Amino acid sequence: MENPETTNISVLLIGDVFGKSGRRALNTHIKSVRNDYSLSGIVANGENAAGGLGITQDITEELLSHGINLITSGNHIWRHKEVQSYIGLERRLLRPINYPSGAPGFGSGVFTTREGVRVGVLNIIGRVFMEPLDCPFRAADNYLKKTVIGRDVDAIIVDFHAEATSEKVAMGMHLDGRVTAVLGTHTHIPTADHRVLPGGTGYMSDVGMTGCYDAIIGMKKESVLPRFLTGIPIRFQPMDSEGSLCGAVVTFEPKTGKCVEVRPVRRGGVLEQTVV
């Protein structure tokens, strides 16, 4: 076994897994992505995995069966009532850490790679254009008072589930040098701003959705367009056709927890050729 202090480690964050299309894309491509990028760990945002809204116990177990180490979530985590009791039992399923005190479950977790590297995962939700929850910036600061790279973990990956790119960039700047990477989820559209910030923190505003892109952020066009054209709400319907696996690979130095590279991943479906 190679010495983890001298070998860089790569971890994948998979963007919002959306319904059956997203779960099929994950199942189809996860093995090749794992091999192609020599992954030591995988985190997936699963908050849209059940029909496009929420997650269930069965689907949590399905995602974990693919070798995913931790599942993050966001504003749809409570969509299915069963999660309220289950999330406190399954530590590998996270909810945003800045839900108010008393919410069930946990906002952070740790997994250990095969090299013995401890990777902390922090799940936070934004407030701009979203529900007014506890301050995500103070929540991150409070977490970092108790979880320090080099002492408690060897790296920290942050899934910031937020709507506004300004809030996401602000979080990246706020945490630069204190975490390994800040990666955005929620908007379902991958951005082209992946980079390493001056303090050694990897950043990307949104890693994209794992689901069907021949749709409107995962929903059938004919179930969404009428709302824009007439203002009359109708029930959204998830698109169930070929999907793309989207995410970002973070490569870091386990000795320092500093990011050395962020690489977008887009495998399958209409986004297959969008990353060279």
RALINMO-V680376 format. One record per residue. N is the residue number from 1. RES is the residue in one small letter. SS is DSSP state (h for helix, s for strand, l for the rest). D_LAST is the distance of its C-alpha to the last C-alpha in whole Angstrom. Layout:
N_RES_SS_D_LAST ; N_RES_SS_D_LAST
//
This chain:
1_m_l_32 ; 2_e_l_30 ; 3_n_l_31 ; 4_p_l_29 ; 5_e_l_30 ; 6_t_l_28 ; 7_t_l_25 ; 8_n_l_22 ; 9_i_s_22 ; 10_s_s_19 ; 11_v_s_19 ; 12_l_s_18 ; 13_l_s_19 ; 14_i_s_18 ; 15_g_l_19 ; 16_d_l_22 ; 17_v_s_23 ; 18_f_l_24 ; 19_g_h_27 ; 20_k_h_27 ; 21_s_h_24 ; 22_g_h_22 ; 23_r_h_24 ; 24_r_h_23 ; 25_a_h_20 ; 26_l_h_20 ; 27_n_h_23 ; 28_t_h_20 ; 29_h_h_17 ; 30_i_h_19 ; 31_k_h_20 ; 32_s_h_17 ; 33_v_h_15 ; 34_r_h_18 ; 35_n_h_18 ; 36_d_h_14 ; 37_y_l_14 ; 38_s_l_18 ; 39_l_l_19 ; 40_s_l_23 ; 41_g_s_23 ; 42_i_s_22 ; 43_v_s_23 ; 44_a_s_23 ; 45_n_s_24 ; 46_g_l_26 ; 47_e_l_28 ; 48_n_l_28 ; 49_a_l_28 ; 50_a_l_31 ; 51_g_l_31 ; 52_g_l_29 ; 53_l_l_31 ; 54_g_l_32 ; 55_i_l_32 ; 56_t_l_35 ; 57_q_h_36 ; 58_d_h_36 ; 59_i_h_32 ; 60_t_h_32 ; 61_e_h_33 ; 62_e_h_31 ; 63_l_h_28 ; 64_l_h_29 ; 65_s_l_30 ; 66_h_l_26 ; 67_g_l_26 ; 68_i_l_25 ; 69_n_l_27 ; 70_l_s_28 ; 71_i_s_28 ; 72_t_s_28 ; 73_s_l_29 ; 74_g_l_30 ; 75_n_l_32 ; 76_h_l_33 ; 77_i_l_34 ; 78_w_l_37 ; 79_r_l_37 ; 80_h_l_38 ; 81_k_l_42 ; 82_e_l_41 ; 83_v_h_39 ; 84_q_h_41 ; 85_s_h_43 ; 86_y_h_40 ; 87_i_l_38 ; 88_g_l_41 ; 89_l_l_41 ; 90_e_l_37 ; 91_r_l_36 ; 92_r_l_33 ; 93_l_s_32 ; 94_l_l_32 ; 95_r_l_33 ; 96_p_l_33 ; 97_i_l_35 ; 98_n_l_36 ; 99_y_l_38 ; 100_p_l_42 ; 101_s_l_44 ; 102_g_l_45 ; 103_a_l_42 ; 104_p_l_42 ; 105_g_l_39 ; 106_f_l_37 ; 107_g_l_34 ; 108_s_s_33 ; 109_g_s_33 ; 110_v_s_32 ; 111_f_s_30 ; 112_t_s_31 ; 113_t_l_28 ; 114_r_l_29 ; 115_e_l_29 ; 116_g_l_32 ; 117_v_l_29 ; 118_r_s_31 ; 119_v_s_28 ; 120_g_s_30 ; 121_v_s_28 ; 122_l_s_29 ; 123_n_s_29 ; 124_i_s_30 ; 125_i_s_31 ; 126_g_l_31 ; 127_r_l_34 ; 128_v_l_33 ; 129_f_l_33 ; 130_m_l_34 ; 131_e_l_37 ; 132_p_l_39 ; 133_l_l_38 ; 134_d_l_39 ; 135_c_l_37 ; 136_p_h_34 ; 137_f_h_34 ; 138_r_h_37 ; 139_a_h_36 ; 140_a_h_34 ; 141_d_h_36 ; 142_n_h_39 ; 143_y_h_36 ; 144_l_h_35 ; 145_k_h_39 ; 146_k_h_39 ; 147_t_l_36 ; 148_v_l_35 ; 149_i_s_32 ; 150_g_l_34 ; 151_r_l_37 ; 152_d_l_36 ; 153_v_s_33 ; 154_d_l_30 ; 155_a_s_27 ; 156_i_s_27 ; 157_i_s_24 ; 158_v_s_25 ; 159_d_s_24 ; 160_f_s_26 ; 161_h_s_26 ; 162_a_l_27 ; 163_e_l_27 ; 164_a_l_27 ; 165_t_h_24 ; 166_s_h_27 ; 167_e_h_28 ; 168_k_h_25 ; 169_v_h_24 ; 170_a_h_28 ; 171_m_h_28 ; 172_g_h_25 ; 173_m_h_27 ; 174_h_h_30 ; 175_l_h_29 ; 176_d_s_27 ; 177_g_l_28 ; 178_r_l_30 ; 179_v_s_27 ; 180_t_l_24 ; 181_a_s_22 ; 182_v_s_22 ; 183_l_s_20 ; 184_g_s_21 ; 185_t_s_22 ; 186_h_l_24 ; 187_t_l_22 ; 188_h_l_20 ; 189_i_l_17 ; 190_p_l_14 ; 191_t_l_14 ; 192_a_l_12 ; 193_d_l_15 ; 194_h_l_14 ; 195_r_s_16 ; 196_v_s_19 ; 197_l_l_22 ; 198_p_l_25 ; 199_g_l_27 ; 200_g_l_24 ; 201_t_l_23 ; 202_g_s_19 ; 203_y_s_19 ; 204_m_s_17 ; 205_s_l_19 ; 206_d_l_18 ; 207_v_l_16 ; 208_g_l_16 ; 209_m_l_18 ; 210_t_s_18 ; 211_g_s_20 ; 212_c_l_20 ; 213_y_l_18 ; 214_d_l_21 ; 215_a_l_23 ; 216_i_s_24 ; 217_i_l_23 ; 218_g_l_24 ; 219_m_s_27 ; 220_k_l_28 ; 221_k_h_28 ; 222_e_h_32 ; 223_s_h_33 ; 224_v_h_31 ; 225_l_h_32 ; 226_p_h_36 ; 227_r_h_36 ; 228_f_h_34 ; 229_l_h_36 ; 230_t_h_39 ; 231_g_l_39 ; 232_i_l_41 ; 233_p_l_39 ; 234_i_l_38 ; 235_r_l_37 ; 236_f_l_33 ; 237_q_l_32 ; 238_p_s_29 ; 239_m_l_27 ; 240_d_l_27 ; 241_s_l_24 ; 242_e_l_21 ; 243_g_l_19 ; 244_s_s_15 ; 245_l_s_15 ; 246_c_s_14 ; 247_g_s_14 ; 248_a_s_14 ; 249_v_s_14 ; 250_v_s_17 ; 251_t_s_18 ; 252_f_s_21 ; 253_e_l_24 ; 254_p_l_27 ; 255_k_l_30 ; 256_t_l_29 ; 257_g_l_27 ; 258_k_l_25 ; 259_c_s_21 ; 260_v_s_19 ; 261_e_s_15 ; 262_v_s_14 ; 263_r_s_10 ; 264_p_s_10 ; 265_v_s_10 ; 266_r_s_10 ; 267_r_s_11 ; 268_g_l_14 ; 269_g_h_15 ; 270_v_h_14 ; 271_l_h_11 ; 272_e_l_10 ; 273_q_l_7 ; 274_t_l_7 ; 275_v_l_4 ; 276_v_l_0
//
